[in-house]
């Protein structure tokens, strides 16, 4: 192969890589529904963008539901397999995030069914925000001093332990609301139960959670 041919091949490869980078940037600028449509229109790389957006979020959600990170990763992988196979059935008048969380939630519930056949100050701060319009709990903040970060990580571990002890129907609504920041309406769509039931379960879950975690961090 001559030097000129080699140079042409490298130039072509560089151009393709540049196009791929530009394409990824374009996908990242789109909303979920637009990325879904791009995939349905034949852009296979659009599915990779959906995975990038939701993989870690779903793993955290499922992990907090089933209590096993390795199994959570398997279930999220299965979630994406189902999304890939059935994306053409997705009602694009709905939110994609709700749809994919519903799939992951159902897989997590099936997993649970198959099985069954001073941190205190930080926790009090969390409780004060329960009835407010708040973001999900965030455990890392570079503005905190090392000791504060240690306490937050300790609290996070205890929260995960306490959440794992909640009954399934309480655990899912609690995780979706308190740890994922979903609205009551989104939780209703994801779990398939009415708003009143969501609020009732969430109230009981919060009370139960408080009783479970109190001796852990007292």
C-alpha positions in Angstrom: 0.0 0.0 0.0 1.5 3.3 -1.1 2.0 6.3 1.2 -0.6 8.3 -0.6 -3.2 5.6 -0.2 -2.4 5.3 3.5 -2.8 9.0 4.0 -6.2 9.0 2.2 -7.4 6.1 4.4 -6.3 7.9 7.5 -8.0 11.1 6.3 -11.2 9.2 5.6 -11.1 7.6 9.0 -10.5 10.9 10.7 -13.5 12.4 8.8 -15.7 9.5 9.9 -14.7 9.9 13.5 -15.3 13.6 13.3 -18.8 13.0 11.9 -19.5 10.5 14.7 -18.5 13.0 17.3 -20.6 15.7 15.7 -23.5 13.3 15.5 -23.3 12.4 19.2 -23.4 16.1 20.0 -26.5 16.6 17.9 -28.2 13.6 19.6 -27.4 15.0 23.0 -29.0 18.3 22.1 -32.3 16.5 21.4 -35.2 15.8 23.7 -36.0 12.1 24.6 -38.9 12.0 22.1 -36.7 13.3 19.3 -34.0 10.7 20.0 -36.7 8.0 20.0 -38.0 9.2 16.7 -34.4 9.3 15.3 -34.0 5.7 16.3 -37.3 4.7 14.7 -36.2 6.5 11.6 -33.2 4.2 11.4 -30.5 5.9 13.4 -29.1 3.1 15.4 -26.7 5.4 17.3 -29.8 7.1 18.8 -30.4 4.1 21.0 -26.9 4.5 22.4 -27.9 8.0 23.5 -31.0 6.7 25.3 -28.7 4.2 27.1 -26.3 7.0 28.0 -29.1 9.0 29.5 -30.8 6.3 31.6 -28.4 3.6 32.4 -26.9 4.8 35.7 -30.2 6.4 36.8 -32.1 3.1 36.3 -29.3 1.0 38.0 -29.5 3.2 41.1 -33.3 3.0 41.1 -33.4 -0.8 40.6 -30.6 -1.3 43.1 -32.4 0.6 45.8 -35.5 -1.6 45.0 -33.9 -5.0 44.9 -30.8 -4.4 47.1 -28.3 -6.1 44.8 -26.3 -4.0 42.5 -25.1 -6.8 40.2 -28.7 -8.0 39.8 -29.8 -4.5 39.3 -27.4 -4.1 36.4 -28.8 -7.3 34.9 -32.3 -6.1 35.2 -31.4 -2.7 33.6 -29.8 -4.5 30.8 -33.0 -6.5 30.3 -34.9 -3.2 30.5 -32.9 -1.8 27.5 -33.4 -5.1 25.6 -37.2 -4.7 26.0 -37.0 -1.1 25.0 -35.0 -1.9 21.9 -37.5 -4.6 20.9 -40.7 -2.7 21.6 -39.8 0.9 21.0 -42.1 1.1 18.0 -45.0 0.4 20.4 -44.1 3.4 22.6 -46.9 6.0 22.7 -44.9 9.2 21.8 -47.6 11.4 23.4 -46.3 10.1 26.7 -43.0 10.7 28.5 -40.2 8.3 27.5 -38.8 8.5 31.1 -42.1 7.3 32.5 -42.2 4.4 30.1 -38.7 3.1 30.7 -39.1 3.5 34.5 -42.3 1.5 34.3 -40.4 -1.4 32.5 -37.6 -1.3 35.0 -40.1 -1.1 37.9 -42.0 -4.1 36.7 -38.8 -6.1 36.3 -37.7 -5.1 39.8 -41.1 -6.1 41.2 -40.9 -9.5 39.5 -37.5 -10.0 41.0 -38.8 -9.3 44.5 -41.8 -11.6 43.9 -39.5 -14.4 42.7 -37.4 -14.1 45.9 -40.4 -14.2 48.1 -42.2 -17.0 46.6 -24.1 13.3 62.7 -26.2 11.6 60.3 -29.3 12.2 62.5 -29.2 16.0 61.8 -28.9 15.3 58.1 -31.8 12.9 58.3 -34.0 15.5 60.1 -33.2 17.9 57.3 -34.4 15.3 54.8 -37.7 14.8 56.7 -38.4 18.5 56.7 -38.4 18.5 52.9 -40.7 15.5 52.5 -43.8 17.5 51.8 -42.1 20.2 49.8 -41.5 20.3 46.0 -37.9 19.0 46.2 -35.2 17.4 44.2 -34.1 13.8 44.9 -31.6 13.2 47.6 -28.0 14.1 46.5 -25.2 12.5 48.5 -22.1 14.2 47.0 -21.4 17.9 47.1 -17.9 19.3 46.6 -18.8 22.2 48.9 -19.0 19.9 51.9 -16.0 19.3 54.1 -14.5 15.8 54.2 -16.2 15.1 57.6 -19.6 16.2 56.2 -19.1 14.0 53.1 -18.3 11.0 55.4 -21.5 11.6 57.4 -23.5 11.9 54.2 -22.0 8.6 52.8 -22.7 6.9 56.1 -26.3 8.2 56.0 -26.7 7.0 52.4 -25.6 3.5 53.4 -28.2 3.5 56.2 -30.9 4.9 54.0 -30.2 2.0 51.5 -30.4 -0.5 54.4 -33.7 0.9 55.6 -35.2 1.1 52.2 -34.4 -2.5 51.6 -36.6 -3.4 54.6 -39.7 -1.6 53.3 -42.5 -3.8 51.9 -42.3 -3.9 48.1 -45.3 -1.6 47.3 -44.0 0.9 49.8 -40.4 0.6 48.7 -41.0 1.4 45.1 -43.0 4.6 45.7 -40.5 5.7 48.3 -37.6 5.3 46.0 -39.3 6.9 43.1 -40.3 10.0 45.1 -37.5 10.5 47.7 -34.5 9.1 45.8 -35.5 9.7 42.1 -37.5 12.9 42.6 -40.5 11.7 40.5 -43.8 13.6 40.8 -46.9 11.9 42.2 -48.4 11.8 38.7 -45.3 10.1 37.3 -45.3 7.6 40.1 -48.9 6.8 39.4 -48.1 6.2 35.7 -45.1 4.1 36.5 -46.7 1.9 39.2 -50.2 1.8 37.6 -52.0 2.9 40.8 -54.1 6.0 41.3 -52.9 9.2 42.9 -54.7 8.6 46.2 -53.1 5.2 46.6 -49.7 6.6 45.7 -49.9 9.3 48.4 -51.3 6.8 50.9 -48.5 4.3 50.3 -45.9 7.1 50.3 -47.1 8.4 53.7 -47.0 4.9 55.2 -43.6 4.3 53.6 -42.2 7.5 55.1 -43.5 6.6 58.5 -42.2 3.0 58.2 -38.8 4.2 56.9 -38.5 6.7 59.8 -39.1 3.9 62.3 -36.6 1.6 60.6 -33.8 4.1 60.2 -34.1 5.9 63.6 -32.1 3.2 65.6 -29.5 3.0 62.8 -28.5 6.6 63.1 -29.4 7.4 66.7 
